[in-house]
């Protein structure tokens, strides 16, 4: 019996330590809200009060003034793409931020004549520190009227825009796409004023496309006017929308997957029926030794 009790105590300690690690230990994964390091989204999430949704269903449910932020580093299914298109057509607002991921899936699902090039946008002259961090000053009038003077990008790409969409930002004339990866401009590679942000109306909703999700991360959101730009494209007039980041298409470490599972379990436990069932289970387990002892006394 003592061995069983010790085993149960050890198991309980393991479970408690595991739970504390899941809830409180910071993530080091890219674009995670609990990541306080250079590549996380803690600063953006706190400033913009952004939610993290572990599934697309959770992301687009709730209030009607939702702004969905998609950072698609994994492919969406056809059903998920259809749901995104329905969300936008019905009046939802979508912010697609991508560089070398699967953003073109979403643009095709929305039937937009636009695509992410998926090749590095470099600028050897108008830059911060090195050509991988181009500075963008060619902004739409609405941005300049809002006091936004420049963006600082980080390993970005550019957009090919074929339709008559609203252009929000372009690179400098000295920028180019490094198609062959030799970090130098070669004949035939796109060069000059390349689109890095655009907006389109789709049905009753709107889609903003930005070719660099890195302007969200802790180390970049404070550079230039990145935060002010994000605020401008997210908010309309004086409204304060619900901002949700769909993390279902982001790569996750085991800790992040466990945290997402805990978050979903926590939300389900908020249901009154689940709470009653949980209380009943705990009471049953608590009173089980008493019942057993009573049964033994009756037998004796």
Beta strands, then each sheet from edge to edge (+ up, - down):
strand 1: 51-53
strand 2: 66-70
strand 3: 93-97
strand 4: 114-116
strand 5: 120-123
strand 6: 135-136
strand 7: 138-139
strand 8: 151-152
strand 9: 159-161
strand 10: 166-170
strand 11: 175-178
strand 12: 195-202
strand 13: 205-210
strand 14: 242-246
sheet 1: 1+ 14+ 2+ 3+ 13+ 12- 10+ 7-
sheet 2: 4+ 9-
sheet 3: 5+ 11-
sheet 4: 6+ 8-
end
